[in-house]
Amino acid sequence: MQTPHDHPRSTIAAIATAAGTGAVSMIRISGPAALEIADMAGDGKASTQADRFARHCKIIGADGVVIDDGLLTVFRAPRSFTGETCVEFTGHGGILVTREVLGRFLECGAVMAAPGEFTQRAFLNGKLDLTQAEGVMDLISAQTRLSLRAARNQLEGRLGRKTTEARDALLETLAHLEAWIDFPEEDIDPQSGAALRAKISGVLADVDALLATADQGRILREGARTVIFGEPNVGKSSLLNHLLGFERAIVSDIAGTTRDTIEETINLDGIPLRLVDTAGVRESADQIEAQGIERTLKQIEAADLVIEVADASKQQPAAHPHADSTAKRILVLNKSDLVEHPSWHGVDAIRLSCLQSSGFDKLSLAIREALHVGDADWGNEAVAINARHQASLALARVELRASLEILGDPQSGPELAAINLRAALDALGEIPGRVDTEDLLGVIFSSFCIGK
């Protein structure tokens, strides 16, 4: 991957708008030669243009023919997204004309930007920390209101601030401990050890609080894998169709109609749900149906949430298969428009009717409560850590616990605790990018779209 480290004096360019035909398109240039390239490709006035003012400009080919005309905006360093001098040209949104304008900028000396390179340069130039850079991509890919809000909070630096505050508190504690180790003759008070452990415990509590958001963060980014499960002919496919709002699955009175899993994604009150309709579970001699049932069981194992559907008008089965699954579980009694069988009386379940479209508001509320990603759980302080943050925080937690154990043992020297605290510091520093993260950057920014 091309990075500013590889080409410290390069000026990059890329199309910043989505592929395809639209009303307008934007090409972005960033680097030390941005103004010179814009002058060469345009009318020669970019270098004298006022900052942050859009000006009409024509992009002219090497043969003197006008390629496009539009608005040119200049952002001189360091007051730009990347921290470098940037030029943005907004022109007509045709695919060919946009490529021709980009090609002209490349002819004039720019190099093609790699995926995420603009954001990477913003990070390297101190305009963003690493969590904010990741928040850029989360904001672009957000599909629901809650995931959008979590991404916005991360982009505003909330996660970076929380981890930096924890790291600064830990750094102060480590400095006190190391001073005590290095200068014992000065009799520097370690605050009787108990206060020192209390500070570390406070940092550990902050780490635990952030780790508690790991599942919510994954769900908001990827969607909650929600398996619709039950015996044949209880209304699983009808439930899927109703939640989707269109006829996705075949509904039939013939048992075993659904033989393979069907997966669709919906936005349920701000929560992305990856709905999986499965084959009805029963004993079957049909080889194809048996394979579908086996797939159903595998889907349940990987689920975040299992919606078990039963027929309210029929007797309750002797046992609910896979009721002990680690996934959260909601029992739904369908066909509540019919007379409920006495065996279901007193059973805690969501009672609804796909035929009459009733009870779905209660199901939506139950799903939100089961997944713990609603407004009541997060309020306005949404922080959604990703897998990278989770790994670093988990390592920090291990090291912090080890340091507490050592400091609580009178037979152990504080030198060993200092080693654990330094490791915890490094783990926390990796999250906002305050330690050497060069190997990590290629992985993170390669997932970005070109032009961002």
N, C-alpha and C positions, 0 to 999 in steps of 0.2 A: 504493500500500500504506500502510495506517495504521501509523504508528510512534510510539514515545514522543516523538520529536522533533516530530512533527506535533501531538501532544496531550500536552504534558508533564505535565499533571495528570489525565489520564484514568485510569479504572480499568477494566480489561478483564476479560471473562469468556468462557469457552468450555467445551464438553464435552471432556474430556481422554481419554475412553475411546473405543474403536472404535465405529463405527456398527453398529447392529443390536441385537437382543435378547440380554441376558445376565443373569447373576445380580446384578451391581452395575454402577453407572455412577458416574463422578466428574465434577463440574463444578468448575472452578478459577477463582478470582477473584484478580487482582493489581492493586495500585495504592493510592494514598493513601486512598481511600474504601472499601477492602475491608471493614473491620470495620463501618462504618456501613451498608453495603449488606446485609451478613449479618444485622445487627441488625434492619433493616427487614423483610427477607424471612423472618426466623426468629423466635426467641423473645426477642430483645433481649439475649441474654447473651454474644454473641460478643466484644464489646468488653472484657468482664471475664474472658474465658476464659483459662486458662493456655496458654502456648505449647506446641505439639507434643503436646497431649493430645487424643485423640478424645473427643467428647462427643455423646450422643444429642440430636438437635435436629429439630424439625419445621419444614418450609418452608410458610408460610401465604400464600395468595393475598390480593389486595386486598379480596376479599369475605369474608375471614375463614375460608375453607374450607381445610383442610389439603391441600396438593398431594402431599407426600411426607414421610417421616421417614427419618432415617439418621444418619450420623456426621459431625460438623463438626470440622475441625481448623484451628487458627490458627497461622500462621508470621509472626511480627512481623519487620519490617525491622531489620537487614539479614540476619537468619538465615533466609533462604528461598532458593529456587531462583533467583528473579528479582532478589533483593536488595531487593525491595519487600515491603510487608506483603501476605501471601497468605492466602486462605481456601480450603479444599477441602471440598466436601460430597460424601460418598459415599452414594448412595441406591439404590433399586431400579432394575434395569437395563432397564426397558421403554423403548421408543423414545419413546412419547408422554409418559410421566411425566418422563423426562429433559429433553425439550424444554420441558415446562411449568415445570420448576424453573429452567432457564436463562432462559426468558422472564420469570420473576419477578425474577431478579437484574437483567436488563436494564431492567425496569420501575422498579426501585429505584435506577437511576442508572449501572449498568455499561454499557460499550459492547462490542460484539462484537469479539473478538480476531481479528486477521488471521492467516493461516498463519505459524507460526513466531514469533509476536510474544512469547510468553513467553520463549523461548530468546534472542530478540534483546534483550529487556530485560535478561536475565542477562548477555549480552555487554556491553551499554552500561553496566551498573552494575558491571562489573569482576568478575563471578562466574565468567565463562568467557572464555578467549581465543577467537579466531575458529575455530581448528582444533578446539577442544573443542566449540564449537557445531555445527560440521559433523559431529563425531563422534557427536553425539546422533542425527542423522538416519541416519548409517551404522549405528548400533547398532539403531535401529528396523527398518531395512530389511535387516539382515544375514540371510542365508539358510543360511550354513554355519558350521561351527565356526571355521575360520580367519578368515573375514570378521568374525565376532563378536569374535574376539580382537583383530584389528587395530582394529576400531571402539572396543573397550574401551580399548586402549592410547592411541588418539587422544583419547578422552574424558578419560582421566587426565592428558592434557597432554604426552605424550611428544614428539609432533611439535612442539608449541609450544615446549617446552623446548629441543629441539635447534636450532630455527631462532633462538630468542632467544639461546642461547649463541653461535651463529655470528655473530649480529649484534653482540653485546656485544664479542666478540673483534675484529671488524672496526671497531667504533666506537673502541676503544682504539688500534688501528693508525692510523685516520684522524686521531685527535686528535694523535698523535705526529707524523704527517706534516704536518698543518696548523700545528702549533707551529713546526716547522722552516721552513715556508714564511713564516709571519708574523713570526718573530723570528730571522732569519738571523744578526744581530749577537750573539745569545746563544750561538751555536755549539752549539745543541742537537743532540746526536749522533743521527743517524738510524739508528744501529746499523749503520753502513757500508752501508746499503741492502740487503745480503744478508739480514740478519736480518728486515728489514721485509718483503721479498719472501717470506721463509719463513713469516711469520705469515699473509700473504694466501694463500699456497699451502695452508696448513693449513685455512683457511676454505673454499677452493675444493675441497679433498678432502672436507670435510663436505657441501658442496653436491652434489658428484658422487655421494656415497654415497646421499643422499636421492633424487636423480634416478634412481638405479638401481632404485628401488622403484616407479617409475611404472607399468610393465607389470603388476607384481603387484597394485598397488592397483586398477587398472582391471579386472583379471580377478576380484579378490575382490568388487568392487562390481557388475560387469555380467555376469560369467561369461566363460569362455574360449570363443570361437567355434571349435568343433571340427567340421571337415567330414569326413564319412565318404565316401571317394572310391575309385573303382576301375572296372574293366570290368563289364559286365553279368554277372549270375549268379555273383558271387564271394562273396555273403553279406553285402552291406552292410546290407540291411534286417534280416536276422537278427541282425547285430551290434547295430544300433540297438535292436531289441526286447529283446535280452538285457541291454543296459546299462540300459534303462528299467525292465525287470522286468515289462513287459506288452506285448501285441501292438499296437503302434502303426502299423507299416507292413505292407503286404501282402507276403507272401513267396510267390514263385512260381518255377517252373522256366522260365517264359516270359521270355525276354530283353526288357528294355525295360518291365517292369511299373511301375517307379518313373519317372514322367515329370516330376514337379515336386519341389521340395525340401520336406522335412518337418523341422520344427524342434521340439525339446523340450529342457527343462532338467532336469539331474539334479545331485545332490550326490554327488560321487565323493570319498570320504575327506576331506571338508572343502573340496573345490574345486568351485565351481559351473561346470558345463560346459553350454554351449548347443550341443547336438548337432544337426547338420544332415545328414540323409540325402539323398543326391543321386542324380540319374539316372546310370546307367552310361555311361561315356564310350566311344564307338565312332563309326565312320562310319555315318550313318543317313540314309536318304532320307525317312523319316517326318517330316513337318513339325513335329508336336507333340513327338515325341521329340527332334528337333534343338533345339527351343526349351528343353527340359529340360536338354539337355547344355550349352547356352549359359549357362543359369543356374548349372549346376554350376561352370563355369569362373569365373564372377563370384564365387561363394561362396568358391572357393579363394583368389582374390585378396584377400578380406577376412578370411581365417581367421587365427586365432592358432596353430592346430594342425591339421594334416591327417593323418588316419588313412587311409593308403592300404591297401586290402584287395585281396588277390590269392588265387587258388585254388591251394593248395599241391599239388594233385594234377595240375595242368596245367603245361605248359611255361611257363617264365618269358618274358614278352613281351620283344621285342627292346629296347624302351626304355620307361622309366616316364614317362608324360607328366607334365609340371609338377613333376618331381622337384627343379627348381631354384627352386621357390617360396620366397619369403622366410619363409613360415610354418614353424614347426618341424614335422618330419615323422616319423611312426612307420609303419613297414611292418608290416602284419599278414598272416600267411599263415593263412588260414582252411582248414577241412576237414583239419586235421592228423590226424584219425582215419583218413584214407585214406593210401595209400602216397604219400609225397612224391616229386614228379618230380625226377629227378637234377639238373635245371638250377637247383634251389633250394639244393642242398647248399652249405653254407658261407656262405650269404647271411645277414646280420645282420637278424633280424626276430623279431617276437613270433609264436610258433606257437600257435594255439588252434583249438578246435573249438566252433562254436556248437551243433552237434548234441549233443555230449557235455558242454557247459558247462565245458570245461577251458581253462586258460591265461589266464583273465581276471584272476587276481591279478597276473600278470606285466604284463599290459596296464595295469592300474591303476598299478603302480609306474612304468612307463615314462612314463605321462602326467604323474605328479607330478614326475618328474625333468625332463621336457621343459619344463614350465611354471615350475619353480623357485618353487613357493609352498608347499612342505611344511615340516614341523617342522625338518628338517635344515638348510634354507636360512635360516629365520627365527629358530628357537629361540623364546625368550620375549621378543624385542625387536622384535616386528612393528611396522613403521611403513609405512603404505600411503598415499602421497601421491595426491591427486586431480588433475584437469586444471588447476584453479586454482593449486594448489601448484606443479605442474610448470611452468606458464608463468612464475611468479614466480622459481622457482629457475633456470630456463633463462636468464632475463634477468640474474639475479645472476651466473651463470657467465660470460656474455658480458662483463659489466662487470669482473669480477675478472680475467679473462684479459687484457682490454685494459689494466688498471692494471699488471699484471705486465709486459706488453710495454713500456709506457712507462717504468717504473722500471728496466727492464733496458737501456734505450737511453740512453747518456750524453748524447745530443744533445737529449733531451726534458726539459722541465721537470716537476717534481713536481706543479705546479698541475693539469696535465691528469690525472694519476693520481688526484688528490683528487676531481676531478669524477666519474670512474668509480666510485670507492669510495663516494661519496655516493649514486649511482644504485643501486649494489649494496645499500647499507644500506636504501634505500627498498623495493627489491624483496623483501628478506628480511623487512622490517617488515610488508609487506602480508599475509604468511602468517598470523601470529597476530593481525593487526589492530592493529598498533602505529603505523600511519600512517593518514591520512585515508582511510577505506574506505566512506564513506556511500553512494556510488553503487553499491558492490558489495553492500551489505547487502540491498537489495531483491531482487537476483538470487538470493542464497544462501537467504534465509529464505522466499522465496515458494514454494520447493519443499517446505517442511515441511507437515505436517498441522496443521489448526486444533486448538488446545488444547495444542500443544507449542511 
